[in-house]
Amino acid sequence: MESTLLQRWQEVKQQIQKACTDSERDSVTLLAVSKTKPAEMITELAQAGQVHFGENYLQEAMEKMAEIKELVASIPATKDIVWHYIGHIQRNKTRDIAENFDWVHTVERDIIAKRLNEQRPQALGKLNVLVQVNIDNEDSKSGCLPSELESLITTIKSYDNLNLRGLMIIPSKEGSDAFERTKKLFDEIQQAHPELTQWDTLSMGMSGDMQQAIAHGSTMVRVGSAIFGARD
């Protein structure tokens, strides 16, 4: 009998598939946001086929990564995990992020991009990065403003160890047209920068609004509580 965790995961995947069908989309990547949840839950999902996991807190994430690394021999699926850093980035944390993650969703300033580029081990290949946009200009949210985006993109694309893939947003709680505006920005950048050959990722939508985000062009949804249950 399937565990509750796997049942919830399957339900989320079905909801994503329905949203894709309704929007005439092929597929959307599910990022399972595992912050505050134990390594055992990540391992269970990895065994079932979940590949992408998102973490907000660096120290907690690294402890779980170390725990899971020890399981690789007995649970081969754990070696396929793709780790995404989706939390706020402090300057003194960039080295650990650059050395341990495959994706970073929250690049908002040049200094952070520069440090990630310098500290990314070449043996790991390029670090996939998204620019976080403060699409609703909220004081409480991180992210660059849409007016700052062009300058930041021009800088990031010159870094040899970063692979600029797209945008990420956390929209305001009030019903806004944030998804539509972000998709418009995303398309404008794609047209203005044809040299960005892997500009393919729009990280928007969470447990409560993933269907709406998919309808407006999201390619990756960040889902936590709908899979893992309420946070402690």
NORPE-V570074 format. One record per residue. RES is the residue in one small letter. NEAR is the number of other C-alpha atoms within 10 Angstrom. D_CENTER is the distance of its C-alpha to the mean C-alpha in Angstrom with 1 decimal. Layout:
res = [RES;RES]
near = [NEAR;NEAR]
d_center = [D_CENTER;D_CENTER]
This chain:
res = [m;e;s;t;l;l;q;r;w;q;e;v;k;q;q;i;q;k;a;c;t;d;s;e;r;d;s;v;t;l;l;a;v;s;k;t;k;p;a;e;m;i;t;e;l;a;q;a;g;q;v;h;f;g;e;n;y;l;q;e;a;m;e;k;m;a;e;i;k;e;l;v;a;s;i;p;a;t;k;d;i;v;w;h;y;i;g;h;i;q;r;n;k;t;r;d;i;a;e;n;f;d;w;v;h;t;v;e;r;d;i;i;a;k;r;l;n;e;q;r;p;q;a;l;g;k;l;n;v;l;v;q;v;n;i;d;n;e;d;s;k;s;g;c;l;p;s;e;l;e;s;l;i;t;t;i;k;s;y;d;n;l;n;l;r;g;l;m;i;i;p;s;k;e;g;s;d;a;f;e;r;t;k;k;l;f;d;e;i;q;q;a;h;p;e;l;t;q;w;d;t;l;s;m;g;m;s;g;d;m;q;q;a;i;a;h;g;s;t;m;v;r;v;g;s;a;i;f;g;a;r;d]
near = [5;7;9;12;16;17;13;17;22;14;14;18;16;12;14;20;18;14;20;20;13;12;15;10;16;9;15;20;16;22;22;26;26;23;22;15;19;14;17;12;14;24;20;17;20;20;16;13;13;20;20;22;24;25;25;17;15;20;12;14;25;16;13;18;19;11;15;19;13;11;15;14;11;8;15;11;19;24;14;14;19;15;20;25;24;23;17;18;21;8;11;10;15;20;16;15;22;24;15;19;21;19;25;28;24;25;26;23;18;14;11;19;24;16;16;26;23;17;16;23;16;13;6;13;13;19;25;18;25;27;26;27;26;23;23;18;15;12;8;7;17;20;24;19;16;16;9;13;20;13;10;17;18;11;14;23;17;12;16;14;23;24;22;25;23;23;25;30;24;19;21;16;6;7;7;11;13;20;23;15;15;24;18;14;17;19;14;11;17;17;11;10;15;10;10;17;11;13;19;15;20;26;28;26;24;22;15;12;12;21;21;16;23;26;17;20;22;27;21;21;25;21;23;24;17;17;22;21;12;9;10;5]
d_center = [30.8;27.1;25.6;24.3;20.7;21.0;22.7;20.0;17.3;19.8;20.3;16.7;16.7;20.0;18.8;16.0;18.8;21.2;19.1;18.6;22.4;23.3;21.4;22.7;19.3;19.1;15.8;12.2;9.6;9.3;6.5;9.2;8.7;11.7;12.6;16.4;16.9;19.1;18.6;21.0;18.7;16.0;18.9;20.3;17.3;16.9;20.6;20.2;17.8;14.2;12.3;8.6;8.3;6.3;8.8;10.0;13.4;14.3;17.7;17.0;14.2;16.7;19.4;17.7;16.8;20.5;21.7;19.8;21.1;24.5;24.0;23.2;26.9;27.5;24.3;23.4;20.2;18.5;18.8;16.4;13.4;10.3;8.8;5.4;6.7;5.7;9.4;12.2;13.5;17.3;19.3;20.8;17.5;16.4;18.4;17.1;13.4;14.7;16.7;14.5;10.9;10.0;6.8;6.6;4.9;8.3;11.1;13.9;17.1;18.9;20.0;16.6;15.9;19.4;19.2;16.1;18.0;21.2;20.0;18.0;20.5;21.6;22.1;18.4;18.0;15.8;12.5;9.8;8.9;7.9;10.5;10.1;13.1;15.4;16.4;19.1;20.4;20.3;21.7;19.7;16.3;14.7;14.0;16.4;18.8;19.1;22.3;20.9;18.3;20.8;22.0;18.7;17.7;21.2;20.8;17.5;18.7;21.7;20.0;20.8;18.3;15.1;13.9;12.8;10.7;10.3;9.5;7.5;9.9;11.3;14.6;17.9;19.4;22.4;22.3;21.5;20.8;17.5;15.8;18.8;19.0;15.4;16.1;19.4;18.0;15.6;18.8;21.0;19.0;19.1;22.8;23.5;21.8;22.8;22.5;18.6;19.0;15.4;14.2;12.7;9.1;9.0;5.9;8.5;10.4;10.8;13.7;16.3;15.5;13.5;16.7;17.4;14.0;14.6;18.2;17.2;15.1;11.4;10.3;7.1;7.7;6.5;10.0;11.8;15.5;16.3;15.8;16.7;19.2;19.8;18.8;21.8]
